[in-house]
């Protein structure tokens, strides 16, 4: 009996609205890749790959660092392929025989010696000896670079810069023409060497390829600034060995900038360097007392005074008329600050009145400069001269408070301070806030006049420099000191925690430019971008300054810079510490004794 046949229908699932699975590669992949003869276009960006095909006879350590440190996006890849020493020795033996035969042939023919052949013979023999003794190994080495830009012109500019850096070291590169895809892959993190352009290289020159080197700032002279955090070496340095001895320090409050300056001051005094400090918070008083220095505390009721009309004695290479003229110009700047600005006609009147004020005391270009300081004018003498001139009513009214009013005790007195000590500190903490810029200007003028009078190795510390940078005349005067300091064997240390205010001045950047030493300590997030732009920092250095511990930062000395940690001995810490808890402990310990 035949059973009936029933055809089974297969059930096919419907694929309506089915979607493809989105991969991570779809997210990170560019919209398009265009391969050209000499470059790639990846989306909207351009890329160009190169290979190095020729090296000089000698390679210096860290020769690749200028390329790595270029401020352009770049990929660099190394491919190192070991070669069996036995095979290399066999090839070298054959090559040395060929060179030796050629040398003998030239000698038999009476030809002059060929230094190239002789040098090659010595190099090959030396390499054979070192390979035989297992002191060296041979490698095939390939170095490829890929640069990026927004257009072909930017690629061309970067290529020109690359060539100028490398060819100055007799190293030559070529673009991987018709192999841009292979070049891009070779510099991507695949570990694939698709270009295959290699140079034979032994261990010693190969070690110089390592691109990351840490600078060493150790020398036989100078003072210890701290520890190089890159390699734990000592940063022993003489600031006067650079093109100038100026130093700028930027840090937020509590980062350790005063600790560093006190430490440098203490160690500089031990080497016979005089130190002068303008101290807005009287932080350096304990240090001054500890080393037998002079501390002058200025305020409206202070017994210490500085006469703004003081004059320096001209040196042998200076003309008296230049000294007098320069002093009058500086006094005009001071009076602009004191009187809240001057109109153009008032400026001219003040300039003439100052000259007449000096003349009234028989101080002119014809007078013997040695007689100048015997009868110096005061602020009240300037007021008396102004009262005899027309159109000076407003000037006299504004000047009155500095001659007879509340400010007369500070501004209208003869000088009674001396800078003969090795350490001199001018404290202005107790000076009224609105008078601080004026006080700093007067003190700096007095210091500058003293420095110009006698050539001596000195350091001038201007703490919280933003105070004097608030006015155009104050910042101009500070810049003038920084610019001329080297001529008088002076190093100016400028310290500030308010970077934004400092950089608002048109003289902020020039002061930094005229300072060969710079130290950046911990910064606040509000100002880090200004610091990054000013000092051209990398992103890594930027975040390092945001996270630095107390006493740590970036130390720049000329073209070198290191990550520095300031260190002091226990005895030094007892003298220079400013931490309130440490100061209290020291006081309690002294009371027990």
Residue, then its C-alpha position, 0 to 999 in steps of 0.5 A: x500500500x503506497x502512502x500519500x506524499x505530503x510536501x513539507x513547506x519550509x518556514x522562512x523568517x521575515x527580515x523586515x526592518x532588520x538593521x546591521x550591527x554598528x562596529x567600533x571601526x565604523x565610529x572611528x573610521x574617517x569619512x573617506x581616504x584618498x591616496x595620491x602620489x605624494x600624500x594621503x587625504x584622510x577625511x579633511x586632513x592631509x598626511x605625508x610619509x617619509x623615510x630616512x635613507x642616509x646617515x652620517x659617520x657619527x650620530x650624536x646622542x638625542x639627535x632625534x629630540x628636535x624632531x620629537x619636540x616639534x610643535x606639529x602632529x607627527x607619527x614616528x616608528x622604528x623598525x629594528x631587525x637583528x642580523x646574525x653576527x657570523x654573517x656580518x663578520x663574513x661580509x666585513x672580512x670580504x670588505x676589509x680585504x677589498x679595501x686593503x687591496x685597493x690601498x696597496x694598489x694605490x701605494x704601488x702606483x705611487x698615488x697620494x694617500x686617500x683619507x676616505x679609504x684609510x678611515x673606512x679600513x680603520x672603521x671596519x677593523x674596529x667594528x670587526x674586533x668589537x663584533x668578535x668580542x660580542x661588544x657590539x651587534x649589527x641591526x637593520x634599522x628603518x625610521x619612518x615619519x608621517x606628518x599631518x596638516x590641514x592642506x598641502x601648503x602646511x605639509x610643505x612647510x612642515x617638510x621644509x622644517x624637518x629637512x632643515x633640522x635633519x640635513x644640518x646633521x647630515x641626515x637625509x629623508x625622502x617622501x615615500x612616493x607611490x607608497x603613501x599607504x604603506x608609509x601610513x601603515x608603517x607609522x601606525x601601531x600595527x608593527x608592520x614594516x611595509x616600506x622596507x628601507x633599512x640601514x645597517x647599524x651597530x649597537x652604539x649609533x643605534x642607541x643614539x636613536x632613543x628620542x627622549x633625553x633628560x637635560x642635566x643642569x649640573x655644573x662645577x659652580x653655582x648653588x644647589x637649586x634642587x633635584x632633577x626629577x627626570x634622573x635624580x641628579x643635582x641641579x647645581x647652577x650659577x645664574x650669572x653664567x647665562x646671558x643674563x642673571x634674571x629669574x622669574x617665578x610664577x606660582x599660586x599662594x602656598x606653592x613654595x616660591x618664597x621657600x625657594x627664594x629664601x633658599x637661593x638667598x641663603x646659599x648665594x650669601x655663602x658664595x659672597x653674593x649680596x642680596x636685596x629684597x623688596x618684601x611686601x609681607x615681611x616674610x624675610x625678616x626672620x631670615x634677615x635676623x638669622x644671618x645678621x642682615x638689615x631689615x627696614x620696615x616702611x610705613x607712614x609712622x616708620x623711622x626709616x625714610x627714603x628721599x625720592x630726590x636722591x642721586x647716584x654718584x656717576x661712574x667713570x663711564x657715565x656722564x653727570x648730565x645723563x645721570x641727572x636727566x635719567x633721574x628727572x625722567x624717573x621722578x616724573x614717572x613716580x609723580x604720575x603714580x602719586x598724583x593719579x596721572x598727569x595731563x600733557x601740559x602738567x607733564x611738561x610743567x613737572x619736568x621743568x619744575x624738577x630741573x628747577x628744584x635741583x637747580x635751587x639746591x645748586x645741583x646742575x650738570x655744571x656742578x661737581x657730582x661729588x657735591x650733589x648729595x650734600x644738599x638734596x631737595x625734598x618733596x616740599x622744595x618741589x612744591x615751593x617751585x610749583x607755587x611760583x609757576x603758572x597753571x599749577x594750582x591743581x598740581x599743588x593741591x594734589x601734592x600737598x598731602x605728600x608734603x604737609x598731609x598724612x603722607x608727608x612722614x614717608x615722602x618728605x624726609x631725607x634718606x636714613x637707610x644704608x645698603x652696606x650689609x650683605x643682605x638688605x630687606x625692605x619690608x612694606x607690609x605695614x604700608x597702606x595698600x594704595x601707597x604700596x606701588x609708590x613705596x615699591x617704586x621709590x625703594x626700587x629707585x633707591x636700590x637702582x641708584x645704589x647698584x649703579x654707583x658701585x659694581x658688585x655681584x648682587x641679586x635683587x628680589x622683587x616679591x609680589x611684582x604685580x603690585x608695581x606692575x599695576x601702573x605703566x610707569x612702575x612696570x616700565x621702570x622694572x623692565x628697564x632694571x631687568x634689561x640693564x641689570x647685566x651691565x651692573x652685575x645684577x640678577x633680578x628675581x621677579x616673583x608673582x602669584x597673580x599671573x593674569x595681572x602681570x601679563x596684562x601689562x605691556x611689559x609683562x612678556x618683555x620681562x619674561x623674555x629678558x629673564x634667562x631663568x624661569x621657574x613655574x610652580x603649582x598653578x591654579x586652573x584659572x590661570x593655567x591657560x595663560x601660563x601655558x600660552x606664555x611659556x609654550x608648554x605641552x599638555x603634559x607640562x600643563x597638567x603637571x603644574x596643576x598637580x605639582x606638590x609644594x616645592x615642585x615645578x618646571x625649571x627653565x635655564x636658557x634652552x634647557x628645562x627640567x622638572x625640579x624638586x626644591x630641597x633644603x637641609x634641616x638647618x636651612x628649613x629652620x631659617x627659611x620656613x614660612x609655614x605657620x605651623x613650622x614657625x610656631x614650633x620653632x618659636x616654642x622650641x626657642x622659648x623652652x631653651 
